[in-house]
Amino acid sequence: MPNPAPIRLTWPGKPTPKRATPARFRTLIEGDPRYTVLQGDNAAVLGTLSYQPSVPVTLVYMDPPFFTGRQHLQVVRGRDAGGQIVRESEPAFDDRWESLSEYLEELHVRLVAARDLLSPDGSLVLHVDPKTSHYARVLLDEVFGPECFASEIVWRYRRWPAKTPNYQRVHDVLLRYVRDAKAKPKFNQLYEPLAPSTLATWGTKKQLALYDKSGRRRCSSTTAETSPGVPLGDVWDIGIVAPVARERTGYPTQKPEALLSRIVESLTSAGDWVLDPYLGSGTTLAVCARLGRSAIGIDDNPASIDLTCKRLADLGVTAQKKLLLAGPAVRTAQRPTRSTVAARSA
C-alpha cells in the first residue's frame, strides 16, 4: 500500500517551527529526579529537552488553552488578620489570542517539539474541545502523519447548564497519536463493568461465541473463566471535579484524577516516563506518583509549579524543581510571547 499523501493545515503567516538552542536550568529544589517540574515557557523547555533524549517519554499528555478568549483565574486560599479563611483570585493563564492562526501556530510548534521526545512505542494525547478539535486533528495529521492516528476519545461529563439556544456542550475531545506507525505501541487493555442485562443473562463468566459450518454466529455459551468486563471504549463518562471535591485545588479547568488515571494506566507501564507540557494544577504528576510512573511537568506559572509540588508532597514525594534560565522559544512569529500562555490546568 502506498504511503498516504502528506497532510497540511495552512493559515496566513504560518511559520516553519525551529528547534530552540540548548538552555540552562537552575535547580531550586533537589528532590526525586523521577518527578521533575520545570518552570519556563513550554516551547523553550520542550526545545531544550529535545537535546537531551536520554529519557525516552512513553506518553505526552497535552491540555493546552481551549481558545476561549478569556483570562482564567485561580482561587487562592489564605487567612486574614483575624485568622479567618479568605479566598482571593489571581491570574492562572491567559487564553486570549489575536486570531485562530496565532493559536494554531503556538500549538504547532509545541506538538512538533513534543513528538520528538516520544519513544517509538509512545503516544501523544491532545486534549481539546469541539471548537478546535477538527483543526487539531488535521494539525496532528501533519505533525505525525495520518497513519499515526490511533483514536478519538470523547470525555463526557455533567456540568451546570448554560443559557444558550443550543444543545448543551458536555464533552471534550482527546486525540491520540502514536509516534511510529510501524512500531507496536504501548497499550494496556482496561475494562468497564458488564452491563446489567449481560449480568442477568450470562452472569460474570466469559461468553463463548458459537458458529455453524457456514461461519454464521448461532448462539453463545459461557466458560468457567470470570470475565474481566467490557473492553474500554472511546466514550468515557467521568465526572468533572466538583466544587466540594477533596481533590479540588482552586485552579481553573482542573481535570479529574480519574480521567488522567485512565490515560496513564492504558498507555504506560510502571517506571515509564510521562510528560505534561501544560502542567496547570499538577493532576498528571499526582496520578503518576500514585501509579508508579515517572513524570516531567512544565509550566510558566510559578503558582502552578508550587501547587504541583504541594500535591506531590502530600503523597510523600519531594519533586525536583528547576527554573529555565535562558533559551529562545522555538516560535518564529514576530509577535510578543505571553508570559502565562503556557499554563493550563491538567
C-alpha positions in Angstrom: 0.0 0.0 0.0 1.5 3.4 -1.0 2.2 5.9 1.8 -0.7 8.4 2.3 -0.2 11.9 0.9 1.2 14.4 3.4 -1.5 16.5 5.2 -1.0 20.2 5.6 -3.1 22.8 7.5 -2.3 26.3 6.4 -3.1 29.8 7.7 -1.9 33.3 7.0 1.7 33.8 8.1 2.3 30.1 9.2 5.9 29.8 10.2 8.3 26.9 10.0 9.0 25.6 13.5 12.6 25.7 14.6 14.3 23.9 17.5 15.4 26.0 20.4 19.0 26.3 21.2 20.2 24.5 24.4 19.4 26.4 27.6 20.4 26.1 31.2 18.2 25.3 34.2 18.8 26.4 37.8 17.8 23.8 40.4 15.6 25.4 43.0 14.8 22.2 44.9 16.9 19.0 44.9 14.2 16.3 45.0 13.3 13.0 43.5 14.5 13.1 39.9 11.7 10.8 38.8 9.3 13.8 39.4 10.6 17.0 37.9 8.8 20.3 37.5 10.3 22.8 35.1 9.3 26.5 35.2 9.5 28.3 31.9 7.9 28.8 28.6 7.0 25.3 27.5 8.1 25.8 23.9 11.6 26.8 25.0 11.7 24.0 27.6 10.5 21.3 25.1 13.1 22.5 22.6 15.8 22.3 25.2 14.7 18.8 26.3 15.0 17.6 22.7 18.8 18.0 23.0 18.7 15.6 26.0 17.0 12.4 24.6 18.4 10.2 27.3 15.0 9.8 28.9 12.5 8.2 26.5 9.0 9.5 27.0 6.2 6.9 26.6 3.3 9.4 27.0 2.9 13.1 26.3 -0.4 14.5 27.7 -1.1 18.0 26.4 -4.0 20.0 27.8 -3.5 23.5 26.1 -5.7 26.5 26.3 -9.0 25.9 24.6 -9.2 29.2 22.6 -11.8 30.6 25.0 -10.8 34.3 24.6 -10.6 34.7 28.3 -8.1 35.2 31.1 -8.6 32.4 33.6 -8.3 33.0 37.3 -7.3 30.6 40.1 -8.7 30.7 43.6 -6.1 31.2 46.3 -6.9 30.5 50.0 -5.4 32.4 52.8 -6.2 33.9 56.2 -6.9 37.5 57.1 -5.6 39.3 60.2 -8.2 37.7 62.3 -7.3 34.2 61.2 -10.4 33.7 59.1 -10.1 31.8 55.8 -10.4 34.1 52.8 -10.4 33.3 49.1 -8.9 35.5 46.5 -8.4 35.2 42.8 -5.3 35.8 40.7 -4.4 35.1 37.1 -3.7 31.5 36.2 -3.3 31.6 32.4 -4.2 33.8 29.5 -6.3 32.3 26.8 -6.8 35.4 24.7 -5.4 35.3 21.1 -5.2 37.8 18.3 -6.6 35.1 15.9 -7.1 31.4 15.4 -3.9 31.5 13.3 -1.9 32.6 16.3 -3.4 29.9 18.4 -2.7 27.2 15.9 0.9 28.5 15.4 1.6 28.2 19.2 0.1 24.7 19.3 2.0 23.6 16.2 5.5 24.3 17.5 4.8 22.6 20.8 3.4 19.5 19.0 6.5 19.2 16.9 8.8 19.5 19.9 6.8 17.0 22.0 6.7 14.5 19.2 10.5 14.4 19.0 10.7 13.4 22.7 8.5 10.3 22.3 9.8 6.8 22.2 8.9 4.6 19.2 6.2 2.9 21.2 4.9 6.1 22.7 1.7 8.1 22.3 0.7 11.7 22.5 -2.8 12.7 23.7 -4.0 16.1 22.9 -6.9 17.4 25.0 -9.1 20.0 23.3 -12.8 20.9 22.9 -15.1 20.7 19.9 -14.4 24.3 18.9 -10.9 23.5 17.8 -10.7 19.6 17.7 -11.2 19.5 13.9 -8.3 21.9 13.3 -6.2 20.0 15.9 -6.9 16.7 14.1 -5.5 18.0 10.8 -2.6 19.6 12.6 -1.7 16.3 14.2 -2.0 14.6 10.8 0.6 17.0 9.6 3.0 16.6 12.5 2.7 12.8 13.0 1.3 11.6 9.7 -2.4 10.4 9.3 -1.2 6.8 9.6 -0.2 7.5 13.2 -3.8 8.4 14.3 -4.9 5.9 16.9 -8.2 7.1 18.4 -10.5 9.9 19.2 -11.8 9.8 22.8 -14.9 11.6 23.9 -14.9 12.6 27.5 -18.5 13.1 28.6 -19.3 14.9 31.8 -22.2 16.8 33.5 -21.9 20.4 34.4 -24.1 23.4 35.4 -26.3 24.1 32.4 -25.6 27.2 30.3 -28.3 29.6 29.0 -27.9 29.0 25.3 -30.3 28.3 22.4 -28.3 25.2 21.5 -27.5 21.7 22.8 -25.5 21.8 26.0 -21.8 21.1 25.4 -21.0 18.3 27.8 -17.9 16.7 26.3 -14.2 17.3 25.5 -12.2 15.6 22.8 -8.9 13.7 23.3 -6.9 12.9 20.2 -4.3 10.1 20.5 -1.5 9.7 18.0 1.4 7.1 18.1 5.0 8.1 17.5 5.7 5.4 14.9 3.0 3.6 13.0 5.3 0.7 12.2 6.1 0.1 15.9 3.9 -1.8 18.3 2.5 1.0 20.6 2.4 0.6 24.4 -1.2 -0.2 25.3 -2.7 -1.9 28.4 -6.3 -3.1 27.9 -8.7 -1.6 30.5 -12.2 -2.8 31.2 -15.6 -1.4 32.1 -18.2 -3.2 34.2 -20.5 -5.6 32.5 -24.0 -4.3 31.6 -26.8 -5.3 33.9 -28.6 -7.1 31.0 -25.4 -9.2 30.4 -25.1 -10.0 34.1 -28.7 -11.1 34.2 -28.4 -13.4 31.2 -24.8 -14.7 31.4 -23.6 -13.8 34.9 -19.9 -12.9 35.5 -18.4 -15.7 33.3 -16.8 -15.1 29.9 -19.0 -15.7 26.9 -18.0 -18.0 24.1 -19.4 -17.3 20.7 -20.5 -20.4 18.7 -20.7 -20.6 14.9 -22.2 -23.0 12.4 -20.4 -24.6 9.5 -21.1 -21.6 7.2 -19.4 -19.3 9.7 -22.7 -17.8 10.9 -22.9 -17.0 14.6 -25.7 -19.0 16.1 -25.6 -18.6 19.9 -23.3 -18.1 22.8 -22.3 -20.0 25.9 -20.3 -19.3 29.0 -16.9 -20.6 30.1 -15.6 -21.3 33.6 -13.4 -18.2 33.4 -14.5 -15.0 35.0 -15.0 -12.1 32.6 -12.8 -9.0 33.3 -15.6 -6.8 31.9 -16.2 -5.0 28.7 -13.0 -3.7 26.8 -12.9 0.1 27.4 -14.5 2.1 24.6 -13.7 5.5 23.3 -16.5 7.4 25.1 -15.7 8.0 28.7 -18.3 9.1 31.2 -16.3 10.6 34.0 -17.5 13.4 36.3 -15.7 16.8 36.5 -14.0 17.9 39.7 -16.9 19.1 41.8 -16.5 22.4 43.8 -16.6 20.4 47.1 -14.4 17.5 45.9 -11.4 16.7 48.1 -9.1 16.9 45.0 -10.3 20.4 44.1 -7.3 22.8 44.2 -8.9 26.1 43.1 -7.1 26.0 39.7 -9.4 26.7 36.7 -10.2 23.9 34.3 -8.7 21.3 36.7 -9.1 17.8 35.3 -10.2 14.8 37.4 -7.7 12.3 38.6 -10.0 9.5 37.3 -9.5 10.8 33.7 -5.7 11.0 33.9 -5.5 7.7 35.7 -7.3 6.0 32.8 -5.0 7.6 30.2 -1.8 6.8 32.2 -2.8 3.3 33.1 -3.7 2.3 29.5 -0.8 3.9 27.7 2.2 3.4 30.1 3.6 0.8 32.4 5.3 1.1 35.8 8.5 3.1 35.5 7.7 4.7 32.2 8.1 8.4 31.7 5.2 10.8 31.2 5.5 14.4 30.0 2.9 17.1 30.7 3.9 20.4 29.0 0.8 22.2 30.3 1.1 21.3 34.0 -1.6 23.5 35.5 -2.8 22.1 38.8 -0.4 19.1 38.6 -3.0 16.3 38.2 -0.8 14.4 35.7 2.1 14.3 38.1 0.0 13.4 41.1 -1.6 10.5 39.2 1.9 9.3 38.0 3.1 9.3 41.6 0.2 7.2 42.7 0.7 4.7 39.8 4.5 4.4 39.9 5.3 6.3 36.7 8.0 8.9 36.4 6.9 12.3 35.2 8.1 15.7 34.0 5.8 18.8 34.2 6.3 22.2 32.5 4.5 25.5 33.3 5.4 29.2 33.1 3.2 30.0 36.1 5.0 29.9 39.4 1.8 29.2 41.3 1.2 26.1 39.1 4.7 24.8 40.0 4.2 25.4 43.7 0.7 23.8 43.6 2.1 20.7 41.9 5.0 20.4 44.4 2.5 20.6 47.2 0.2 17.9 45.7 3.3 15.7 45.4 4.4 16.5 48.9 1.0 15.3 50.2 1.8 12.0 48.5 5.2 11.8 50.2 7.2 12.9 47.1 9.6 15.8 47.1 9.7 17.0 43.4 12.8 18.2 41.8 12.1 21.9 40.9 14.1 23.7 38.2 13.9 27.1 36.6 14.7 27.8 32.9 17.4 30.4 32.8 17.9 31.1 29.1 17.0 29.9 25.7 14.8 31.4 23.0 11.4 29.9 22.3 11.1 27.8 19.1 8.3 30.0 17.7 9.3 32.3 14.8 6.5 34.8 14.6 7.3 38.4 15.3 4.7 39.0 18.0 5.4 39.0 21.7 5.0 35.8 23.7 2.6 35.9 26.7 4.3 35.0 29.9 1.4 32.8 31.0 0.2 31.3 27.7 1.9 28.0 28.5 -0.2 27.4 31.6 -3.3 25.3 31.6 -4.7 23.1 34.3 -4.3 19.4 33.8 
